[in-house]
Amino acid sequence: MADYLNNKEFYKLLIDYRKVCDEAAAAGEDIPRIPEDIGKAFYLIATNTANRGNFIGYTYKDEMISDGIENCLLYIDNFNPEKSSNPFAYFTQIIYYAFIRRIQKEKKQTYVKYKSLENQELIDEIMQGPNGTPVKNNFMEFIQSNMDDFLSDFEETQRKKKEKAKEKRNSKETETP
């Protein structure tokens, strides 16, 4: 496969791969590794999609491309050659939505980061007196107390969830002969 994607060749590669997978499943063997040409096709689609105008300015483009390729690998079995002879469109759509999800994740992380900075600036202002000297007041003690309570409650909740999951796993292991 060249540095461009030929949809007909890509389609044939997917059909051949599906045939090999079906034969392996019928023989009770593990599903074979995806051929390099199919992986290269996924990479080409993802990198070209990342260079479209609506995705070009993001600093986390590499993560977007990785997410797109990962999603293609996850959903390769869902491509049905009997329904469509255009795998390029199918996988472009998968990659497009992987990019959208990555952008949403990154925006949420940016929000959290900015919100933390904003709160830190407020706390710094509250902690300083008129001459820039540190001030300890009831409000700061209240904030610190609430943060400590929140953190301990959150950690306790996480610990309980882990214990519950562990108990569930142990009970399933004892039930299975």
N, C-alpha and C positions, 0 to 999 in steps of 0.2 A: 504494500500500500504506500502510495506517495505522500507528499506533504499536503495533499488535499484529499477530501473524502468523496469517493465515488459511491453514490447511494446503491447502485446495483451490486457492486462488489461487496459492500457492507451487508446488504440483504443476504447475499449468498453465504457470506461468512457466518451470519447468524443462523441460517438454516442448517449449515453444516455442523455448527456447534450444537445446535438443538438435537440433531440426529445422533451425534456422539453421546450427548447427555442421556438421551432416551435409551440408547444401547447399553450404557453403563448402568442405568437404573434397572433395566430388564435383567442384567447379569448380576445385580446385587452389589455392584461396585460403587466406589465413591464417585461423585460428579467430578469430571476432569476440570483442570484449570482452564480459565478463559484464555483463548489464544492471544498472542501479542498484538496481532493486527486489529482485533476487536478493541483491546485496551488502547491502542494508538488512536483508533477512531473516536473513542470516548474522550481522549485527551484533546484531539483536534476540535471536536464539537465544543468542549468546555472552554478551551482557550479562545476560540473564535467568538463564542457567546460572551465571554468576559470582556472582549474588546469592542463589543457593541456600545453605542453611545450612552445607553441607559445604565451601563455597568462600569464604564471606563474610569471614573474618578475615585473609586473606592480603594483605600489603602490595604484592605484585606482581600485583595483579588486572588491571591494564592489559596487562601482558605476557601473562597467561593469555588474555585476550580476543583479543589480536593473534594469538597462536599458534592459537587456535581458528578464527579467520577465515581465517588462512593455510592451515590444513589443509583447511577447506571448499573453498577455491579450488583447492587441489591435487587434491582427490578428487571434484570436481563431476562429472567424466566417469564416475566409477564408479557413480553413482546410476543404477539401472536401473528406469525406470518400468514395465517389463513385470513385474518381480518385486515391486514395492512401490508403493503409492499414498500412502505416508506419508513424504515427504521430511523433515518436521520431526523424526521419530524418528531417521532416518538421520544427519542432520547434527548433531543433539543428541549422538548417540553419538560422532561424530568430535570434536566440541568437548570433550566430557567427557574423552576420552582425551588430547587435547592439553593440557588442564588438568592432568591427572595427570602427564604427562611434564614440564611446566613446574615443578610442585611438586617432583618428584624432582631436576630440575636445580638448583633453588634450594636444596634441602636439601643437595645435594652441595657447592655453593658455600659455604654457611654452615658446613659441616663443615670445609672447607679453611680458611676464614677463622678459625674458632675454634681449629683445630689450630695455625695459624700464630701466633696470639696466645699460646696455651699454650706453644709452643716458645720464643717470644720472652721470655716471663716466666721460663722456666727458664734461658735464656741470661743474662738480666739478673742473676738470682740467683747464677749461677756466676761471673760477671764481677766481682761486688762482694765485697770483703773484709769483715772484721768491723766496720770503721768506715765502711762504705759507699764505701771507696776502690776504684778499679778494680784488679783483679788479673789478671795475665796468667799463665796456667799451661799445662801440657802438655795438659790436657783441652780447653781452649778452642782451642789450636792444632790439636788433632786434629779438633775439630768444624769449624773454619774450613777445614781442609784437605779434609775429606770433602765439605763444601758446594761448595768450589771444583771438586773433582774431579767431583762430580755435575753441576754446571752445565756444565762444559766437555764432559763426555761427552754430556749431553742435547743441547747445541747442535750437537755434531759429528754425532750421530745424525740430527737434524733436517736438517742441511746435506746429509748423504748421501742422505736420502730425497728431498729436493728435486732433487738432481743426478740421481738415478735416474729420477724422474718426468720430468725434462727430457729425458734421454736416450731414454726410452720415447716421448715425444711426437715428438722429432726423428726417430726411426726409423720411426714411423708416417707422418710427413709425407714421408719419402723413398720409402717403399713405395707410397704412393698416387700413381697417375699424374695 
